[in-house]
Amino acid sequence: MSAKVTCSPIELVQGDITLLSADAIVNPSNTSLILGSGVSGAIKAHGGKTIQQEMSKIGRCAVGKAIVTSAGNLPSKYIIHTVGPRMGEGDEDKKLKHATEESLKLAEELKLSSIAFPAISTGAFGFPVKSCSIIMLTSAFDHFTSKEPRSLQQIVFCLHDSEILEEFKSTIKWLQSYCEDI
């Protein structure tokens, strides 16, 4: 199932992000850049050893920052690894916004045309899904409505379950109504 915002190329889908053929998929990583569970676990299982080897060479990534590796055996070209906030560490909304924006910035630097995000920090890091949907979708919308030239033509949010998908749908409907008003 997908829903598109009519004024920008943002799409919502339910499924396994590691199966998408976007130019890059985003991995919600930890600061140690160790593939663990959730999206990282799926990347580890389907992508092969090369991805973790590249991450280990880089070593660390700060919260709100992003790094890139190849996608190993996955259908995408790259994986952008970003570190979202853990609930309770403070300034979580700002950190999630930075993680999203840094991922988009890196995609632009690589001149990619498509990127796919999961719901960053909503798993083991405990970030509320509703807040995540507002921050991430607004950042995506802002990316497309800025005046700067963009290589990105599509931003996909690939959500693993129906409850998260419904929350993102609710937020994207609000964005769509806002878009129709301008």
C-alpha positions as CSV (number, residue, x, y, z in Angstrom):
1,M,0.0,0.0,0.0
2,S,1.3,3.5,-0.8
3,A,0.1,7.1,-0.5
4,K,1.7,10.0,-2.4
5,V,1.6,13.6,-1.5
6,T,0.5,15.4,-4.6
7,C,2.9,18.4,-4.3
8,S,6.1,16.4,-3.7
9,P,7.4,13.0,-4.5
10,I,7.1,11.4,-1.1
11,E,5.7,7.9,-0.9
12,L,4.7,5.6,2.0
13,V,5.0,1.8,1.7
14,Q,4.8,-1.1,4.1
15,G,7.4,-3.8,3.8
16,D,11.1,-4.7,4.1
17,I,13.4,-1.8,3.3
18,T,16.2,-4.2,2.3
19,L,14.1,-5.3,-0.7
20,L,13.7,-1.9,-2.2
21,S,15.8,-0.8,-5.2
22,A,16.1,2.8,-4.2
23,D,19.5,4.4,-4.9
24,A,20.0,4.4,-1.1
25,I,18.3,3.0,1.9
26,V,18.8,4.5,5.4
27,N,19.9,2.3,8.3
28,P,19.1,3.7,11.7
29,S,22.4,2.8,13.2
30,N,24.1,3.1,16.6
31,T,27.1,5.3,17.3
32,S,29.4,2.3,17.2
33,L,28.2,1.5,13.7
34,I,27.6,-2.2,14.6
35,L,24.8,-3.9,12.7
36,G,22.4,-5.3,15.4
37,S,18.7,-5.9,15.2
38,G,15.7,-4.4,13.5
39,V,16.5,-2.7,10.1
40,S,20.2,-3.2,10.9
41,G,19.6,-6.9,11.5
42,A,17.9,-7.2,8.1
43,I,20.7,-5.4,6.4
44,K,23.2,-7.8,8.2
45,A,21.2,-10.9,7.1
46,H,20.6,-9.9,3.5
47,G,23.5,-7.6,2.6
48,G,26.5,-9.7,3.4
49,K,29.7,-9.0,5.3
50,T,31.0,-6.2,3.2
51,I,28.6,-3.6,4.8
52,Q,29.8,-4.3,8.3
53,Q,33.4,-4.3,7.2
54,E,33.0,-0.9,5.7
55,M,31.2,0.4,8.8
56,S,34.0,-0.9,11.0
57,K,36.6,0.9,9.0
58,I,34.7,4.2,9.5
59,G,34.4,3.4,13.2
60,R,31.9,5.8,14.8
61,C,29.1,8.2,13.9
62,A,27.6,10.8,16.2
63,V,23.9,11.1,16.9
64,G,22.3,13.2,14.2
65,K,25.1,12.5,11.7
66,A,25.2,10.2,8.7
67,I,27.8,8.1,6.8
68,V,27.6,6.0,3.7
69,T,28.7,2.5,2.7
70,S,28.0,0.3,-0.3
71,A,24.8,-1.9,-0.1
72,G,26.6,-5.2,-0.4
73,N,24.1,-7.8,-1.8
74,L,21.1,-5.6,-1.5
75,P,19.3,-4.1,-4.5
76,S,20.1,-0.5,-3.6
77,K,23.4,1.1,-4.5
78,Y,24.2,2.6,-1.1
79,I,23.3,2.5,2.6
80,I,23.2,5.7,4.4
81,H,23.7,5.0,8.1
82,T,22.4,7.6,10.5
83,V,22.2,7.7,14.3
84,G,18.9,8.8,15.7
85,P,18.2,9.7,19.3
86,R,17.4,7.5,22.2
87,M,14.4,8.7,24.1
88,G,15.5,10.3,27.4
89,E,18.9,11.5,26.2
90,G,17.6,15.1,25.6
91,D,16.9,17.2,22.6
92,E,15.5,14.2,20.8
93,D,13.3,16.1,18.2
94,K,16.2,18.2,17.1
95,K,18.5,15.2,16.8
96,L,16.0,13.2,14.7
97,K,15.6,16.2,12.4
98,H,19.3,16.4,12.0
99,A,19.6,12.7,11.3
100,T,17.0,13.0,8.6
101,E,18.5,16.1,7.1
102,E,22.0,14.7,7.1
103,S,20.8,11.6,5.3
104,L,19.1,13.8,2.6
105,K,22.2,16.0,2.4
106,L,24.5,12.9,1.9
107,A,22.1,11.6,-0.8
108,E,22.3,14.9,-2.6
109,E,26.1,14.9,-2.4
110,L,26.1,11.5,-4.0
111,K,23.7,12.9,-6.7
112,L,21.1,10.1,-6.0
113,S,17.6,10.2,-7.4
114,S,15.9,8.1,-4.7
115,I,16.2,7.3,-1.0
116,A,14.2,5.1,1.4
117,F,13.9,5.7,5.1
118,P,12.5,3.6,7.9
119,A,10.9,5.2,11.0
120,I,14.2,6.2,12.6
121,S,14.6,5.6,16.4
122,T,11.1,4.2,16.9
123,G,12.3,0.6,17.6
124,A,14.8,-0.1,20.4
125,F,15.5,3.7,20.8
126,G,11.9,4.3,21.9
127,F,11.0,7.4,19.9
128,P,7.3,8.0,19.6
129,V,6.0,7.1,16.2
130,K,3.7,10.1,15.9
131,S,6.5,12.6,16.6
132,C,8.8,10.6,14.3
133,S,6.3,10.9,11.4
134,I,5.9,14.6,11.9
135,I,9.6,15.3,12.1
136,M,10.7,13.0,9.2
137,L,7.9,13.8,6.8
138,T,8.2,17.6,7.4
139,S,11.9,17.3,6.8
140,A,11.3,15.5,3.5
141,F,8.6,18.0,2.5
142,D,11.0,20.9,3.3
143,H,13.7,19.3,1.3
144,F,11.5,19.3,-1.9
145,T,10.2,22.8,-1.3
146,S,13.5,24.5,-0.9
147,K,14.8,26.6,-3.8
148,E,18.1,24.7,-4.2
149,P,18.5,22.4,-7.1
150,R,18.0,18.7,-6.1
151,S,19.0,15.4,-7.6
152,L,16.5,13.5,-5.4
153,Q,13.3,12.9,-7.2
154,Q,11.7,10.4,-4.7
155,I,11.8,9.9,-0.9
156,V,10.2,6.7,0.2
157,F,9.3,5.9,3.8
158,C,9.3,2.1,4.1
159,L,7.5,1.1,7.3
160,H,7.6,-2.4,8.6
161,D,4.1,-2.7,10.2
162,S,0.6,-1.4,9.7
163,E,0.3,0.7,12.9
164,I,3.4,2.8,11.9
165,L,2.2,3.0,8.3
166,E,-1.2,4.4,9.6
167,E,0.5,7.0,11.7
168,F,2.7,8.2,8.8
169,K,-0.5,8.2,6.5
170,S,-2.2,10.5,9.0
171,T,0.7,12.9,8.9
172,I,1.1,12.8,5.1
173,K,-2.6,13.6,4.8
174,W,-2.0,16.7,6.9
175,L,0.9,17.6,4.6
176,Q,-1.2,17.0,1.5
177,S,-3.9,19.4,2.8
178,Y,-1.3,22.0,3.6
179,C,0.2,21.6,0.1
180,E,-3.2,22.1,-1.5
181,D,-3.6,25.4,0.4
182,I,-0.5,27.0,-1.1
